[in-house]
Amino acid sequence: MAEPDRLNVAVLGAGRWGKCLIGTVQRLDGFALKAVASSNAETRSLVPHDCMVTADWRAAVGNPDVSAVLIATPPALHLEMTRLALMCGKPVFLEKPMTMVPQEAQEILRLSGETGIPVIVDHIHLFSEAFQGLKAHLHHIGRIRVIRGEAGNKGPVRHDASVLWDWGPHDLAMILNITGLRPQAVQARRVKHEQTPDGMGEHIRVALHFGPEQADCAFDISNIRAEKRRHFSVEGEFGSLQYDDLAADKLVLQRHGQSATPLALPGVLSLDNALGAFRRTVQGLGGLDHEALLEQSAATVDILHECSQQLSTA
């Protein structure tokens, strides 16, 4: 059976994450980088000689050699860029958060639904081998009782996104993906704030209430931690699964009364998995349920917006 054609892509934005996309699509066999939208003159040195580099992102989207668009820009541009890509018939791989405005997220959801063209938000931890392994082993721990997330670092303090919008989408996306539910209520609390050289840092705690007989879910995020932390745990009636992204054993199963068991993982990079799933979805090769995932992505925007409103009036 012949290999499917490579997916010709444009990358919009060449900041930190945009550079990751630029490097990854050149390394993976299933992609060809045809255009990059960037105003940085150094971008030319990062791409093939025949790749279009332009400061005009609309020109990159409209390039006839481009069949899909990867967006790695600030969230304020996501709706406009996604809308044009969908109008041009081109699927979109969109950096998180989907947007920071619920109405914009609903508009992207509507446009993707009406056109039938996939939009996949890069909630990167959903594509990590450890998280996928965690989901695959949930049957070992029985009914889920508690889900906890803890993530953060010493920085960054960003001016275009608070710690809530920078770190929060990860844990929230994982919780929504596991439960398959939307919380009935949410509570956000500022545990601590601290002035840093780059601005005000925060430690935020978010609790999600899914109703009677449902799991107790909460997560802590911070950009004023002494050291980096990325830990996610699911506790069930028979034991727990621990996902520690910084540990040598990233996924550990702990059944009640038994020794902890590290679970073997293939070792594929999360971004490789995410882009591979995007390509398979676009090319009809048994990829993702992109409609359900996009609904979850829109839900993360709604929930984080509600958290933001609570914190602004606290």
C-alpha positions in Angstrom: 0.0 0.0 0.0 1.4 3.4 -1.0 2.3 5.9 1.6 -0.1 8.9 1.8 1.1 12.2 0.4 2.9 14.5 2.8 0.8 17.2 4.3 1.9 20.6 3.1 1.7 23.1 5.9 2.1 26.8 6.8 3.2 27.8 10.3 1.9 31.2 11.5 4.2 32.6 14.1 7.8 31.9 14.8 8.1 32.5 18.5 9.1 29.8 21.0 6.4 27.4 20.1 6.3 28.3 16.4 10.0 27.4 16.2 9.1 24.0 17.8 6.5 23.5 15.0 8.9 24.6 12.3 11.6 22.1 13.5 9.2 19.3 14.1 7.4 19.4 10.7 10.8 19.3 9.0 11.9 16.3 11.0 8.7 14.2 10.5 8.3 12.3 7.3 4.6 13.1 6.9 4.9 16.9 6.4 6.4 19.4 4.1 6.9 23.0 5.3 5.7 25.3 2.5 5.3 28.7 4.2 6.0 30.5 7.5 4.5 33.8 8.6 7.0 35.8 10.6 8.4 39.3 10.8 11.7 38.1 12.2 14.5 38.1 9.6 16.2 35.2 11.4 13.3 32.9 10.5 14.7 32.4 7.0 17.6 30.4 8.5 15.2 28.0 10.1 13.4 26.8 7.0 14.2 25.1 3.6 15.3 27.4 0.8 12.0 26.8 -1.1 9.8 27.7 1.9 7.9 30.9 1.6 8.7 33.3 4.5 6.5 36.4 4.7 5.4 38.9 7.3 1.9 38.7 5.8 0.1 35.8 7.4 -2.8 36.0 5.0 -0.4 35.4 2.1 0.9 32.3 3.9 -2.6 31.0 4.5 -3.5 31.7 0.8 -0.4 30.1 -0.6 -1.8 27.5 -3.1 0.9 25.0 -2.1 -0.4 25.0 1.5 -3.1 22.5 2.4 -3.2 22.9 6.3 -2.3 25.7 8.7 -0.5 25.5 12.0 -1.1 28.5 14.2 1.3 29.5 17.0 0.5 33.1 17.7 -1.0 35.0 20.6 -4.7 34.0 21.3 -6.1 37.3 20.1 -5.3 36.4 16.5 -6.6 32.8 16.6 -10.2 33.5 15.4 -9.2 35.7 12.5 -6.5 33.3 11.3 -8.7 30.2 11.8 -11.6 31.8 10.0 -9.5 32.6 6.9 -7.9 29.1 6.9 -11.4 27.5 7.0 -12.7 29.8 4.3 -9.8 28.6 2.2 -10.7 25.0 2.9 -7.6 24.3 5.0 -7.6 22.4 8.3 -6.1 24.1 11.4 -3.8 23.0 14.2 -4.2 25.7 16.8 -2.0 26.5 19.8 -3.7 26.5 23.1 -5.7 28.3 24.4 -8.2 28.1 21.6 -9.0 31.7 22.4 -9.5 33.7 25.5 -13.0 34.9 24.6 -15.9 32.4 24.8 -17.8 33.9 21.9 -14.7 33.5 19.7 -14.3 29.9 20.7 -18.0 29.3 19.8 -17.4 30.9 16.5 -14.5 28.6 15.7 -16.6 25.7 16.8 -19.5 26.8 14.5 -17.2 27.4 11.5 -15.5 24.0 11.8 -18.9 22.3 12.2 -20.5 24.1 9.2 -17.5 23.5 6.9 -16.7 20.0 8.2 -13.0 21.1 8.2 -11.1 19.9 11.3 -9.7 22.4 13.8 -7.6 20.7 16.5 -6.3 22.6 19.5 -2.9 21.6 20.6 -3.5 20.7 24.3 -0.2 19.1 24.2 -0.5 16.9 27.3 -3.5 15.1 25.7 -1.0 13.7 23.2 1.7 12.7 25.7 2.5 9.0 25.9 2.1 9.2 29.7 -1.4 10.7 29.6 -2.5 8.3 26.9 -1.1 5.4 28.9 -2.9 6.8 32.0 -6.2 6.7 30.1 -5.5 3.2 28.8 -4.9 1.9 32.4 -7.9 3.5 34.1 -9.7 0.2 34.3 -7.1 -1.0 36.8 -8.2 1.5 39.4 -11.9 1.3 39.2 -14.4 4.1 39.6 -12.6 7.5 39.7 -12.9 9.3 43.0 -10.3 12.1 42.8 -8.3 13.9 40.1 -5.6 16.3 41.0 -3.2 18.4 38.9 -0.2 20.5 40.0 1.9 22.5 37.6 4.1 25.5 37.4 7.6 26.9 37.5 9.5 30.0 38.4 8.0 32.0 35.6 7.2 32.9 33.0 5.2 36.0 33.8 3.6 36.8 30.5 1.9 40.0 29.5 -0.4 38.4 26.9 -1.7 35.6 29.1 -1.9 35.1 32.9 -0.9 32.0 34.6 -4.5 30.9 34.5 -4.5 31.0 30.7 -0.9 29.9 30.3 -0.8 26.8 32.5 -4.5 26.2 33.2 -5.6 24.8 29.8 -3.4 21.8 30.2 -4.8 20.4 33.5 -8.4 21.5 32.6 -8.2 19.7 29.2 -6.9 16.5 30.8 -9.7 16.5 33.4 -12.4 17.2 30.8 -10.9 14.5 28.5 -11.0 11.9 31.3 -14.4 12.7 32.7 -16.1 13.4 29.4 -18.3 15.8 31.4 -18.7 19.6 31.8 -18.6 20.8 35.4 -21.8 22.1 36.9 -19.8 24.7 38.8 -16.2 26.0 39.1 -14.4 27.8 41.8 -11.1 29.7 41.3 -9.0 31.1 44.2 -5.8 33.1 44.2 -3.7 31.3 46.8 -0.7 33.6 46.6 0.6 36.5 44.5 4.1 37.8 44.3 5.8 40.7 42.5 8.6 39.5 40.2 11.0 41.4 37.9 8.7 40.6 35.0 5.4 41.5 36.7 2.9 40.0 39.2 3.2 36.2 39.6 0.4 34.0 41.0 -0.5 30.7 42.4 -4.1 29.8 41.5 -6.3 26.9 42.7 -9.3 25.8 40.6 -11.9 23.3 41.8 -14.4 21.7 39.4 -17.7 20.4 40.7 -19.3 17.8 38.5 -22.2 16.9 40.7 -23.2 14.1 43.2 -21.4 10.8 42.8 -18.8 12.3 40.4 -15.0 12.7 40.9 -13.6 15.4 43.1 -11.4 17.4 40.7 -9.0 20.3 41.3 -5.7 21.7 40.1 -3.0 24.2 41.2 -1.0 26.3 38.8 1.7 28.7 39.6 4.4 30.9 38.0 6.1 31.6 41.3 7.2 28.1 42.3 10.7 27.5 43.5 11.1 24.7 40.9 9.3 23.2 37.9 6.4 20.8 38.6 4.1 18.9 36.3 2.1 16.2 38.1 -1.3 14.8 37.4 -3.0 12.0 39.4 -6.2 10.0 39.2 -7.3 8.1 42.3 -9.9 5.3 42.0 -11.5 2.8 44.3 -8.7 0.2 43.7 -5.6 2.5 43.4 -4.2 5.4 41.6 -2.3 6.5 38.4 0.4 9.1 38.7 1.7 11.1 35.7 4.8 13.0 36.6 6.2 14.6 33.4 9.6 15.4 35.1 10.3 12.0 36.6 12.3 9.2 35.0 9.2 6.9 35.4 6.6 9.3 34.0 3.6 7.0 34.6 3.2 4.8 37.7 0.3 2.5 38.7 -0.3 2.1 42.5 -2.9 -0.5 43.3 -4.0 -0.7 47.0 -1.9 -3.2 48.9 0.6 -3.6 46.1 4.0 -2.1 45.1 4.0 0.8 42.8 4.5 -0.3 39.2 6.2 2.0 36.6 4.4 1.6 33.2 6.5 1.3 30.1 5.9 4.1 27.5 7.0 4.2 23.8 8.9 7.4 24.2 7.4 9.3 21.2 7.5 13.1 21.7 4.1 14.7 22.5 4.3 17.1 19.6 5.1 14.3 17.2 2.0 12.5 18.5 -0.1 15.6 18.2 1.0 16.5 14.6 0.7 12.8 13.6 -2.8 12.6 14.8 -3.6 15.9 13.1 -2.2 14.6 9.8 -4.1 11.3 10.0 -7.3 13.2 10.8 -6.9 15.5 7.9 -6.0 12.7 5.5 -8.8 10.4 6.6 -6.5 7.8 8.0 -8.3 7.1 11.3 -7.3 10.1 13.3 -9.1 11.9 16.1 -12.7 12.6 16.9 -12.0 16.2 16.1 -15.5 17.4 16.7 -15.7 16.1 20.3 -12.2 17.4 21.0 -13.0 20.9 19.7 -16.1 21.0 21.9 -13.9 20.2 24.9 -11.5 22.9 23.8 -14.3 25.4 23.7 -15.4 24.3 27.1 -11.9 25.0 28.5 -12.3 28.6 27.3 -15.7 29.0 28.9 -14.4 27.6 32.2 -11.2 29.6 32.3 -13.1 32.7 31.4 -15.4 32.1 34.4 -12.4 31.5 36.6 -10.8 34.8 35.3 -14.0 36.7 36.2 -14.0 35.2 39.7 -10.4 36.1 40.3 -10.9 39.7 39.0 -13.6 40.4 41.6 -11.9 38.5 44.5 
